[in-house]
């Protein structure tokens, strides 16, 4: 008897599972940088979204009372792949990389594979949990040869009252941190 009442309350309090809510992410990478890449110049190429979604702005879909994913959810102010690209560019600039499309050396491209968001229920306050996977590669502009390729995961958790934008920001911070602290990436981008 209590389960139907609890499910009804959750549905009433959380709104319709098919509603799409606008979220202003307004992301800026502002974590401290430990890696100095000021001697590096590269071009940032195509970043593409390979998630299986109809709405490229969708951050996280809602689930109905049966735990099934719905078409409703939270969408960002612009396509999620643009936010990911801006995050990587912010991190590279902050680490000292000179971004120049006329760079003769390397081009960095990426593919957003997934962003899984979920709601974790708590006793008093729930939280949002997010996990993002992005495949990145460096290509030699002259030969077209792949210099480096790897898949990075950025994840995080934010309190429910902080909103969906917070878990996306935390996941992006973690993703960019992982890239900028990856020794193999640093070795390949610096040519050492």
C-alpha positions as CSV (number, residue, x, y, z in Angstrom):
1,X,0.0,0.0,0.0
2,X,2.9,2.4,0.8
3,X,4.7,1.9,-2.6
4,X,1.9,3.3,-4.8
5,X,1.6,6.3,-2.5
6,X,5.3,6.9,-2.5
7,X,5.5,6.6,-6.3
8,X,2.6,9.0,-6.7
9,X,4.4,11.5,-4.4
10,X,7.6,11.2,-6.4
11,X,5.9,11.8,-9.7
12,X,3.9,14.8,-8.3
13,X,7.0,16.4,-6.8
14,X,9.3,15.8,-9.7
15,X,7.0,16.9,-12.5
16,X,6.1,15.1,-15.6
17,X,8.6,12.5,-16.8
18,X,8.1,13.7,-20.4
19,X,8.8,17.4,-19.7
20,X,12.0,18.9,-21.0
21,X,13.6,21.5,-18.7
22,X,16.1,24.1,-19.8
23,X,19.3,24.2,-17.8
24,X,22.0,26.9,-18.1
25,X,25.3,25.1,-17.8
26,X,27.6,28.1,-18.5
27,X,30.7,26.0,-18.0
28,X,34.2,27.4,-17.4
29,X,37.1,25.2,-16.5
30,X,38.7,26.8,-13.5
31,X,40.6,24.0,-11.7
32,X,44.2,24.5,-10.8
33,X,46.7,23.4,-13.5
34,X,49.7,21.3,-12.6
35,X,50.9,20.7,-16.2
36,X,52.7,23.4,-18.1
37,X,52.2,22.9,-21.9
38,X,53.2,26.4,-22.9
39,X,55.6,25.0,-25.5
40,X,52.8,23.3,-27.4
41,X,50.8,24.6,-30.4
42,X,48.0,22.6,-31.8
43,X,44.7,22.8,-33.7
44,X,41.4,21.7,-32.3
45,X,39.5,19.9,-34.9
46,X,36.1,18.2,-35.0
47,X,34.3,17.2,-31.9
48,X,31.3,15.0,-32.7
49,X,28.4,13.6,-30.6
50,X,28.0,9.8,-31.1
51,X,25.5,9.4,-28.3
52,X,22.2,7.7,-29.4
53,X,20.1,10.8,-28.7
54,X,17.5,12.7,-30.7
55,X,18.2,16.0,-28.8
56,X,21.9,17.0,-28.9
57,X,21.3,19.4,-26.1
58,X,20.0,16.7,-23.7
59,X,22.1,16.2,-20.6
60,X,20.1,13.6,-18.8
61,X,16.7,11.9,-19.4
62,X,14.2,11.4,-16.7
63,X,12.8,8.0,-15.7
64,X,9.2,7.2,-15.1
65,X,7.9,5.4,-12.0
66,X,8.9,2.0,-13.5
67,X,12.5,3.1,-14.0
68,X,12.2,3.4,-17.8
69,X,14.0,6.2,-19.5
70,X,11.6,8.8,-21.0
71,X,11.9,11.6,-23.6
72,X,11.8,14.2,-20.8
73,X,14.8,15.5,-19.0
74,X,17.2,18.4,-18.7
75,X,18.7,20.1,-21.8
76,X,21.6,22.5,-21.9
77,X,21.6,25.9,-23.6
78,X,23.6,24.5,-26.5
79,X,24.6,21.0,-27.8
80,X,26.4,19.0,-25.2
81,X,29.3,18.3,-27.6
82,X,29.9,22.1,-27.9
83,X,30.1,22.3,-24.1
84,X,32.6,19.4,-24.0
85,X,34.7,21.1,-26.7
86,X,34.7,24.4,-24.9
87,X,35.8,22.6,-21.7
88,X,38.7,20.9,-23.4
89,X,39.7,24.2,-25.0
90,X,39.5,26.0,-21.7
91,X,41.8,23.4,-20.0
92,X,44.3,23.4,-22.9
93,X,44.5,27.2,-22.8
94,X,44.8,27.3,-19.1
95,X,47.7,24.8,-19.3
96,X,49.5,27.1,-21.8
97,X,48.8,25.4,-25.1
98,X,48.7,27.8,-28.1
99,X,45.6,26.9,-30.1
100,X,46.1,27.8,-33.7
101,X,44.3,26.3,-36.7
102,X,47.3,27.2,-38.8
103,X,49.5,25.0,-36.6
104,X,51.6,22.7,-38.8
105,X,51.9,20.0,-36.3
106,X,48.9,18.4,-34.7
107,X,45.1,18.5,-34.6
108,X,43.1,17.2,-31.6
109,X,39.7,15.8,-32.3
110,X,37.1,14.0,-30.1
111,X,34.0,12.0,-30.0
112,X,31.4,12.1,-27.1
113,X,30.5,8.4,-26.6
114,X,28.1,8.8,-23.7
115,X,26.9,10.8,-20.7
116,X,25.1,8.6,-18.3
117,X,23.2,10.6,-15.6
118,X,21.2,9.1,-12.8
119,X,19.5,10.1,-9.6
120,X,20.7,8.4,-6.4
121,X,18.1,8.5,-3.7
122,X,19.2,9.5,-0.2
123,X,17.5,9.5,3.2
124,X,17.0,13.3,3.2
125,X,18.6,14.6,0.0
126,X,19.3,12.7,-3.1
127,X,22.1,13.3,-5.6
128,X,22.8,13.3,-9.3
129,X,25.6,11.0,-10.5
130,X,27.2,11.5,-13.9
131,X,29.7,9.7,-16.1
132,X,31.0,10.9,-19.4
133,X,33.1,9.0,-21.9
134,X,35.0,10.8,-24.6
135,X,37.4,9.3,-27.2
136,X,40.2,11.7,-28.2
137,X,42.9,11.6,-30.8
138,X,45.9,13.6,-32.0
139,X,46.7,13.5,-35.7
140,X,49.8,14.6,-37.5
141,X,48.6,17.3,-39.9
142,X,51.3,16.6,-42.5
143,X,51.0,12.8,-42.7
144,X,47.5,12.3,-41.4
145,X,48.9,9.6,-39.1
146,X,47.3,9.1,-35.7
147,X,49.9,10.1,-33.0
148,X,47.8,9.3,-30.0
149,X,44.4,8.0,-29.2
150,X,42.6,7.3,-25.9
151,X,39.2,7.3,-24.2
152,X,38.7,9.4,-21.1
153,X,36.0,9.1,-18.5
154,X,34.9,12.0,-16.4
155,X,32.6,11.4,-13.5
156,X,31.2,13.1,-10.5
157,X,28.3,13.4,-8.0
158,X,26.4,16.5,-7.0
159,X,23.8,17.0,-4.3
160,X,20.2,17.0,-5.6
161,X,19.6,20.6,-4.6
162,X,22.6,21.7,-6.8
163,X,20.9,20.6,-10.0
164,X,21.8,18.7,-13.1
165,X,24.1,21.4,-14.4
166,X,26.4,20.8,-11.3
167,X,26.9,17.1,-12.0
168,X,27.7,17.9,-15.7
169,X,30.3,20.5,-14.6
170,X,31.9,18.2,-12.0
171,X,32.1,15.4,-14.7
172,X,33.6,17.9,-17.2
173,X,36.2,19.1,-14.6
174,X,37.2,15.5,-14.0
175,X,37.4,14.7,-17.7
176,X,39.7,17.7,-18.4
177,X,41.8,17.0,-15.3
178,X,42.3,13.4,-16.5
179,X,43.4,14.6,-20.0
180,X,45.8,17.3,-18.7
181,X,47.3,14.9,-16.2
182,X,47.7,11.9,-18.6
183,X,51.4,11.2,-19.0
184,X,51.1,9.5,-22.3
185,X,49.1,12.5,-23.8
186,X,51.7,14.9,-22.4
187,X,54.5,12.8,-23.9
188,X,52.9,12.6,-27.3
189,X,51.7,16.3,-27.5
190,X,55.2,17.5,-26.4
191,X,57.0,15.1,-28.8
192,X,59.2,13.7,-26.0
